[in-house]
Amino acid sequence: MAESGKLEGQVAIVTGAGSQEGDGYGIGKAIALTLAREGAAVVLVDQFEDRANATLEEVEREGGKGSVIVADLSDRSSIKGIVDETLSRHGRLDILVNNAAISATVSLLDTTPELYDKVIAVNLTAPFFLTQAAIPALEASGGGAIVHITSIAATRGTGGTGQAAYAASKSGLFGLMIDNADVYGKLGEKGIRINCISPGIVDTPMRQSAMRQVGLEPGSINLGEKTSLGFEGDAWDIARAVLFVAGPDGRFVSGVHIPIDGGTTARSH
């Protein structure tokens, strides 16, 4: 465990805290481990119990504290129960990380109403209502932080046939963040900081699966060439950014959208 303990005594919910099969770590798993290493008790929310338990085992192996909540975030009726169960187990809430997402590499013209509804339900509706449920609990804890994991797909083209529903859902989180950061930020009233972290070209099991959906084998293309730095990021790059904005080092940061993309969105070509 880290000696600094920047989050000692705090409680954090991380959605999508499990990791798909594949090489490396998923973003949610890396975030959960990073927060736990700084002393937070992490509530690991995932649709797949085995994935969440695998993250919990690693948290506990490192000496951290955590628990699992199995929930289908496409079912709106299950959302408030996540915060209620967290308060029942831990008595407080300090951090909410809305990370869970469905990635659909499907063009606008090929997007069915069913696919659209599912992507929006998990990627936008669930964060909306989790945020709604979390804000009173964060206020009761004396303030806290909410972090939405968005995507550079919301700010630039993704190439190929696109990811219309996915991009739209991630862009919606930006609007949610802007409105909420303005309303719920003032210390002494709510004291809640709300930010977006936007992953770019990051090598994760989810990205590997998305590539296979369109017939590409991971590693067959040098995606690092699309960044200004010349290499791909990984889940830990995102996790460190989340720790910054959720922890004490980010005490004066709210209402911002931070691309963690190796300069991809800054490129001129």
C-alpha positions as CSV (number, residue, x, y, z in Angstrom):
1,M,0.0,0.0,0.0
2,A,1.2,3.6,-0.7
3,E,2.6,5.5,2.2
4,S,1.0,8.8,1.3
5,G,-2.6,7.6,2.0
6,K,-4.1,10.5,0.2
7,L,-7.5,9.0,0.5
8,E,-7.3,7.4,3.9
9,G,-10.7,7.0,5.5
10,Q,-12.6,7.8,2.3
11,V,-15.0,5.6,0.4
12,A,-15.1,5.4,-3.4
13,I,-17.6,3.8,-5.8
14,V,-16.1,2.6,-9.1
15,T,-18.4,1.3,-11.7
16,G,-17.1,-1.1,-14.3
17,A,-14.5,-2.2,-11.8
18,G,-14.0,-5.6,-13.3
19,S,-11.8,-6.3,-16.3
20,Q,-12.6,-8.2,-19.5
21,E,-10.3,-11.1,-20.5
22,G,-7.3,-9.9,-22.4
23,D,-3.9,-8.4,-22.0
24,G,-3.3,-5.8,-19.4
25,Y,-5.8,-4.1,-17.1
26,G,-9.2,-2.5,-17.7
27,I,-9.6,1.1,-16.8
28,G,-12.0,0.5,-14.0
29,K,-9.8,-2.1,-12.4
30,A,-6.8,0.1,-12.5
31,I,-8.8,3.0,-11.0
32,A,-10.0,0.8,-8.2
33,L,-6.5,-0.4,-7.3
34,T,-5.1,3.1,-7.5
35,L,-7.7,4.5,-5.1
36,A,-7.3,1.5,-2.7
37,R,-3.5,2.0,-2.7
38,E,-4.1,5.5,-1.4
39,G,-6.3,4.3,1.5
40,A,-9.8,4.4,0.1
41,A,-12.3,1.6,0.7
42,V,-13.5,0.8,-2.8
43,V,-16.9,-0.4,-3.7
44,L,-16.5,-2.4,-6.9
45,V,-19.6,-2.2,-9.1
46,D,-19.9,-4.6,-12.1
47,Q,-22.4,-6.6,-14.0
48,F,-20.1,-9.6,-13.8
49,E,-19.4,-10.9,-10.3
50,D,-16.4,-12.9,-11.3
51,R,-14.7,-9.8,-12.8
52,A,-15.4,-7.7,-9.7
53,N,-14.2,-10.4,-7.4
54,A,-11.0,-10.7,-9.3
55,T,-10.4,-7.0,-8.7
56,L,-11.4,-7.4,-5.0
57,E,-8.9,-10.2,-4.6
58,E,-6.1,-8.0,-5.9
59,V,-7.1,-5.1,-3.7
60,E,-7.1,-7.3,-0.7
61,R,-3.9,-9.0,-1.6
62,E,-2.2,-5.6,-1.5
63,G,-3.7,-4.8,1.9
64,G,-6.5,-2.7,0.7
65,K,-10.2,-2.6,1.6
66,G,-13.1,-3.2,-0.7
67,S,-16.4,-4.9,-1.4
68,V,-18.5,-5.9,-4.5
69,I,-21.9,-4.8,-5.7
70,V,-23.2,-6.8,-8.7
71,A,-25.5,-4.5,-10.7
72,D,-26.8,-4.2,-14.3
73,L,-26.5,-0.5,-14.9
74,S,-28.9,-0.7,-17.9
75,D,-31.6,-1.4,-15.3
76,R,-32.4,2.0,-13.9
77,S,-34.2,0.6,-10.9
78,S,-30.9,-0.9,-9.6
79,I,-29.0,2.4,-9.5
80,K,-30.1,4.1,-6.3
81,G,-29.5,0.8,-4.5
82,I,-25.8,1.1,-5.2
83,V,-25.4,4.2,-3.2
84,D,-27.8,3.0,-0.5
85,E,-25.8,-0.3,-0.1
86,T,-22.5,1.7,0.0
87,L,-23.8,3.8,2.9
88,S,-25.1,0.7,4.7
89,R,-21.7,-1.0,4.5
90,H,-19.4,2.0,5.0
91,G,-21.4,4.8,6.4
92,R,-20.2,7.5,4.0
93,L,-19.4,8.2,0.4
94,D,-16.5,10.5,-0.8
95,I,-15.8,9.6,-4.4
96,L,-17.9,8.4,-7.3
97,V,-16.2,7.3,-10.5
98,N,-18.6,6.7,-13.4
99,N,-16.5,4.4,-15.5
100,A,-18.7,1.6,-16.8
101,A,-19.4,1.7,-20.5
102,I,-20.5,-0.2,-23.5
103,S,-18.3,0.3,-26.6
104,A,-20.1,-0.2,-29.8
105,T,-18.1,0.3,-33.1
106,V,-21.3,0.7,-35.2
107,S,-22.0,3.5,-37.6
108,L,-25.0,5.9,-37.3
109,L,-26.8,4.2,-40.3
110,D,-26.3,0.7,-38.8
111,T,-27.3,1.6,-35.2
112,T,-30.6,0.0,-34.2
113,P,-32.9,1.5,-31.7
114,E,-32.2,-1.4,-29.3
115,L,-28.4,-0.8,-29.5
116,Y,-28.8,2.9,-29.1
117,D,-31.0,2.5,-26.0
118,K,-28.5,0.1,-24.4
119,V,-25.5,2.3,-25.0
120,I,-27.3,5.4,-23.7
121,A,-28.6,3.5,-20.7
122,V,-25.2,2.3,-19.5
123,N,-23.0,5.2,-20.6
124,L,-25.2,8.2,-19.8
125,T,-28.4,7.4,-18.0
126,A,-26.7,5.3,-15.3
127,P,-24.1,8.0,-14.6
128,F,-26.9,10.6,-14.5
129,F,-28.9,8.8,-11.9
130,L,-25.9,7.5,-9.9
131,T,-24.7,11.2,-9.7
132,Q,-28.2,12.1,-8.5
133,A,-28.1,9.5,-5.8
134,A,-24.6,10.2,-4.8
135,I,-24.7,14.0,-4.3
136,P,-26.7,14.0,-1.0
137,A,-24.3,11.3,0.4
138,L,-21.2,13.3,-0.7
139,E,-22.7,16.5,0.8
140,A,-23.3,14.6,4.1
141,S,-19.6,13.6,4.1
142,G,-18.6,17.2,3.8
143,G,-18.1,17.3,0.1
144,G,-16.3,15.0,-2.3
145,A,-15.6,14.3,-6.0
146,I,-17.3,12.8,-9.0
147,V,-15.3,11.7,-12.0
148,H,-16.9,10.8,-15.3
149,I,-14.8,8.7,-17.6
150,T,-15.6,10.0,-21.1
151,S,-13.6,9.5,-24.3
152,I,-11.9,11.5,-27.0
153,A,-14.5,9.9,-29.3
154,A,-16.8,12.7,-28.0
155,T,-14.4,15.4,-29.3
156,R,-12.9,14.0,-32.5
157,G,-13.7,11.5,-35.2
158,T,-12.8,7.9,-34.6
159,G,-12.2,6.9,-38.2
160,G,-13.8,4.0,-40.1
161,T,-17.6,4.0,-39.9
162,G,-17.6,5.7,-36.6
163,Q,-19.1,5.0,-33.2
164,A,-22.2,7.3,-33.2
165,A,-24.1,6.1,-30.1
166,Y,-20.9,5.7,-28.1
167,A,-19.7,9.2,-29.0
168,A,-23.1,10.7,-28.3
169,S,-23.3,9.1,-24.9
170,K,-19.8,10.2,-23.9
171,S,-20.5,13.7,-25.0
172,G,-23.5,13.8,-22.8
173,L,-21.4,13.3,-19.8
174,F,-19.5,16.5,-20.6
175,G,-22.8,18.5,-20.4
176,L,-23.8,16.7,-17.2
177,M,-20.4,17.6,-15.6
178,I,-20.6,21.3,-16.6
179,D,-24.1,21.8,-15.2
180,N,-23.4,19.9,-12.0
181,A,-20.0,21.4,-11.3
182,D,-21.7,24.9,-11.4
183,V,-24.6,23.9,-9.1
184,Y,-23.0,21.7,-6.5
185,G,-19.5,23.1,-6.1
186,K,-19.6,25.8,-3.5
187,L,-17.9,24.8,-0.2
188,G,-20.2,25.3,2.7
189,E,-23.2,24.3,0.5
190,K,-22.3,21.2,-1.4
191,G,-18.5,21.2,-1.8
192,I,-18.5,18.7,-4.6
193,R,-15.9,18.7,-7.4
194,I,-17.0,17.2,-10.7
195,N,-14.7,16.5,-13.6
196,C,-14.4,14.4,-16.8
197,I,-11.3,12.3,-17.7
198,S,-11.2,11.5,-21.4
199,P,-9.1,8.5,-22.3
200,G,-7.5,8.5,-25.7
201,I,-5.6,5.6,-27.4
202,V,-5.3,3.4,-24.4
203,D,-4.5,-0.3,-24.6
204,T,-7.0,-2.2,-22.6
205,P,-8.9,-5.5,-22.9
206,M,-12.0,-3.5,-23.9
207,R,-10.1,-1.8,-26.7
208,Q,-8.8,-5.1,-27.9
209,S,-12.3,-6.5,-28.0
210,A,-13.5,-3.4,-29.9
211,M,-10.8,-3.9,-32.5
212,R,-11.8,-7.5,-33.0
213,Q,-15.4,-6.4,-33.6
214,V,-14.3,-4.7,-36.8
215,G,-11.9,-7.5,-37.9
216,L,-8.6,-6.1,-36.6
217,E,-6.2,-8.0,-34.5
218,P,-4.7,-6.0,-31.6
219,G,-1.1,-5.3,-32.3
220,S,-1.5,-5.4,-36.1
221,I,-1.7,-1.6,-36.3
222,N,0.7,0.9,-34.6
223,L,-1.9,3.1,-33.0
224,G,0.8,5.0,-31.1
225,E,1.5,6.8,-34.4
226,K,-1.8,8.6,-33.9
227,T,-0.6,10.3,-30.7
228,S,1.8,13.3,-30.5
229,L,4.0,11.3,-28.2
230,G,4.3,8.3,-30.5
231,F,3.1,5.6,-28.1
232,E,-0.1,4.3,-26.6
233,G,-1.2,4.8,-23.0
234,D,-2.5,2.2,-20.6
235,A,-5.2,2.0,-17.9
236,W,-2.7,3.3,-15.3
237,D,-2.4,6.6,-17.1
238,I,-6.1,7.1,-16.7
239,A,-6.1,5.9,-13.1
240,R,-3.4,8.4,-12.1
241,A,-5.5,11.2,-13.6
242,V,-8.5,10.1,-11.7
243,L,-6.6,10.0,-8.5
244,F,-5.4,13.6,-9.1
245,V,-8.9,15.1,-9.7
246,A,-10.6,13.0,-7.0
247,G,-7.9,13.4,-4.3
248,P,-6.6,16.4,-2.4
249,D,-4.1,17.4,-5.1
250,G,-7.1,18.3,-7.3
251,R,-8.8,20.5,-4.7
252,F,-9.0,23.5,-7.0
253,V,-10.0,21.5,-10.1
254,S,-13.7,21.3,-11.0
255,G,-15.8,21.5,-14.2
256,V,-13.0,20.5,-16.6
257,H,-12.6,17.9,-19.3
258,I,-9.1,16.5,-19.3
259,P,-8.0,14.4,-22.3
260,I,-5.4,11.8,-21.3
261,D,-4.5,11.0,-24.9
262,G,-0.8,11.6,-25.5
263,G,-1.7,14.7,-27.5
264,T,-4.0,12.9,-29.9
265,T,-6.6,15.7,-29.9
266,A,-3.9,18.3,-30.2
267,R,-2.5,16.9,-33.5
268,S,-2.9,18.9,-36.7
269,H,-3.1,15.8,-38.9
